[in-house]
Amino acid sequence: MKLDLTKFYQACDPSKTLVVGNAEDRQYYIDFSSVRGGKIIAELERTITRLSPDEPTCQLFTGHVGCGKSTELLRLKAELEYEGFHVVYFNSSHDMDMADVDITDILLAIAREVSESLETIKIRLKPGYFVDLFREIAEILQTPIDISDVQLSVGIAKITAKTKDSPRLRSQLRYYLEPHTNRLLEAINKEVLEPATEKLKWQGKKGLVVIVDNLEKLHNSVKPSGSSQAEYLFVDRGEQLKQLNCHLVYTIPLVLIFSNVLGRLTDRFGVDPKVLPMVPVQLRDSSQFPKGITLLQQMVMARAFPGVSWEGSRNLITRVFDSPETLEQLCRVSGGHVRSLLMLLQTCLQKTDYLPLSRDCLGSVIRQRCNTLKNTVTDQEWDLLHQVAQEKSLRGEERYQSLIHSMFVFEYRYQDELWFDVNPILAEAKEWQ
């Protein structure tokens, strides 16, 4: 079987999110749920489809950046659509500046994305409140915004485009909207979400689901109140975020799971956040975990030979790597972090015009990545990393949170066990010995 090197390289793009609803992307998808502590996406889906199909739900989802959350959420979208729901999925960083997000930014983004999605299926909404609101905002921003004869989404898009790149205009808009947040919430419910759900049910849909992705990438800046941006949005203002009358799934920064506000967060939303951990390459007792390694190997080989079963592609490993051990080493050193694995693999492919990839090539890429990462580790953090390696646990203190944020430490869950371990790339450093 011939391997298309160009297509293989493109399939290993670490920035590409697999859209499981697309047939081509589905060839590359590997289900890691059997080694990730449970079927997390199935739990999110079950809450919506079986437990509360007719009542609004609000769920929280998190994990390391690059561990595959967006791919899993797009899988959730595909499965909910198969179940008969209309699903609006959007990347919040396209609409907002992740260094400076406020509650009204999120609310307006949801209103825009829902209305735009509905307009594509010929459902037009009548935004009475928003006509007056936009007229007043136009005066504040000195920008003509008229939605009397255009789509609601266009009017909101004009606002977000004007304010996203201007902190001054953002501040002016928020100063105006903040006292009216509850009124804005009511208008989104009464003029957007509730009529949307009603019209969707006329078309035979079971309801409306909104998935807000990428909010886990919020910068860890501090608001004037003294709260971090994540704490301010999801704890201080969380009650308002959950008041929207549709099914909601928000991604949240992983750091909230390790802070002392977790109890308040859980109380505010009435749910425990779902965490997507890494794919284990070894267990808590440091013993090898062949099942996790095998699934990662399947992921790599599916990109090399899409559509070929694992039984078939495992016999083709030496077409891609000089030995099965080289592929195994790649999977181990990634720590089960999907994006890191693809970054290492793509860097290897950049270094040669020919296959198979050699163990020496992989070793060079690993050392290069190790040197880059280790230069960001402080002496104090090396001490903390040694503690994590010994105890396999992580305390909630701020200094430990930085290890998660910097991806020096990964979280794993398998069956009923939860543990933490050091990013294997750092274990290659002389400072670790």
Sequence and secondary structure as in RCSB ss.txt:
>XXXX:A:sequence
MKLDLTKFYQACDPSKTLVVGNAEDRQYYIDFSSVRGGKIIAELERTITRLSPDEPTCQLFTGHVGCGKSTELLR
LKAELEYEGFHVVYFNSSHDMDMADVDITDILLAIAREVSESLETIKIRLKPGYFVDLFREIAEILQTPIDISDV
QLSVGIAKITAKTKDSPRLRSQLRYYLEPHTNRLLEAINKEVLEPATEKLKWQGKKGLVVIVDNLEKLHNSVKPS
GSSQAEYLFVDRGEQLKQLNCHLVYTIPLVLIFSNVLGRLTDRFGVDPKVLPMVPVQLRDSSQFPKGITLLQQMV
MARAFPGVSWEGSRNLITRVFDSPETLEQLCRVSGGHVRSLLMLLQTCLQKTDYLPLSRDCLGSVIRQRCNTLKN
TVTDQEWDLLHQVAQEKSLRGEERYQSLIHSMFVFEYRYQDELWFDVNPILAEAKEWQ
>XXXX:A:secstr
    HHHHHHHT TT    TTSHHHHTT    GGGTTS HHHHHHHIIIII TTS  EEEEEE TTSSHHHHHHH
HHHHHHHTT EEEEEEGGGTS TTS  HHHHHHHHHHHHHHHHHTTT     HHHHHHHHHHHHHHT     SSS
 HHHHHHHHHHHHHT HHHHHHHHHHHGGGHHHHHHHHIIIIIHHHHHHHHHTT   EEEEEESGGG    B TT
SSBHHHIIIIISHHHHTTSSSEEEEE  GGGGGSTTHHHHHHHHTS  EEE    SB TTS B HHHHHHHHHHH
HHHHSTT  HHHHGGGHHHHBSSHHHHHHHHHHTTT HHHHHHHHHHHHHT SSSSB HHHHHHHHHHHHHHHHT
T  HHHHHHHHHHHHH    SSHHHHHHHHTTSEEEEEETTEEEEEE TTGGGSGGG 
